[in-house]
Amino acid sequence: MADGRPLYVARPDLPPLQDLLPALEELWQSRILSNEGRYHDEFEAALASYLGVDHVSLVTNATSGLLLALLQAGLTGQVITTPFSFVGTSHALRLAGLEPVFADIDPISLNLNPESAAEAVTSATSALLPVHIFGRACDTAALDNLAEQHDLKLIYDAAHAFAVNDKGGSVLRHGDMSVLSFHATKVFNTFEGGAVISNNAMTKAAVDELRNFGIIDEVTVSRVGMNAKMNEFCAAVGLLQLVHIDDNIAKRGIVDARYRELLANIEGVSCLPAMSAQTQNHYSFPVLVDAGARYSRDELYNKLQKQGVHARRYFYPLISALPMYRHLPSARPENLPVAHDIAARILCLPMFPDLTADEQERVAGIIADAAIGAV
Ligand code: T4K
């Protein structure tokens, strides 16, 4: 029997409703609801300043952002990517008419392994599409080098990497473009939303055109584009969310530290090591069920589920195991041993700023009982 409120893997942060009401009133009065209005432009500028980057293009979600970035990069043929991600990463490639080529991941960062990526480069490769998974930054130095060495475009799926910095500043400055998600389940949300971060003004201008059908003015359409514009409501929410984001990330940090303490002496599960050379946004709290544990990952998932704790097996199954990708030569399991091992053992526990100490004890208690075979 579940005890207390159901605990989902994510719980969206929201600004106080009374803070949103004046913006709503203004929206209702102005009747400007979309197409790069006042809130859109204010949010874009505020975000650039908060993130410490120069060129931000707001979009409807990260999937459309990835598609725009891939189209703008003018890619052909194959793009090397990770199988250990949300399916949206590879779907964006397919939607852009490109073939994903899967390379294995690093067992510590869980990100695309630069050495495996290097082995996958062929004359048909036009780009790399790594993911900063769970907000843990990729080995950007190695990937930047690899792209340069083979004259490849480098686009980072940064859906999880809001406010992640390395020693040189925002991780979003690496590569040609990076794409953020502001979906409800993310560290920073605008209900639905996202942004493309470009490394120069010309690229930003091109992405801005592409997200608005290629329209330049009333009589000029420069190219084939789509509709990926963020509306005024989402932009107004985004502006208000920025006020609380540092506080929310700090609260996530407390939740993260508490889990580490509570799980430290429980047999059979291991926390991922913290990534020392970067700031963490505590996007998620993944644990790995040890190979020799008394319970399997799926048994633990089911035990938690029964008690109202809705942990998630992100990212299982691997993208490369899905029906539309598994026929690809790079999708063979023997090509991706680390990704298969991690996908079979990973479990993401509930992680959100207002998760209480009692609730975390409840989660850890179920895992501790599983460890001694008590549930
Ligand atoms: N690249 C990567 C690496 C990504 O992870 C994602 C998305 C993308 C690209 C594409 O980004 P977007 O195009 O979405 O901007 C969720 C999200 O829909 C997806 O955005 C996210 N990654 C992925 C990791 O998770 P589901 O199908 O697992 O979510 P769902 O609906 O089961 O929600 C998980 C839990 O969160 C629910 O059990 C309850 C809670 N929840 C969810 C929503 C939507 C809430 O409490 N409130 C809510 O409004 O995909």
Residues whose N, C-alpha, C, O or C-beta is under 5 A from the ligand:
A	BS01	T4K	Y8 V9 A10 R11 P12 N61 A62 T63 S85 F86 G88 T89 V131 D157 A159 S181 F182 H183 A184 T185 G193 G194
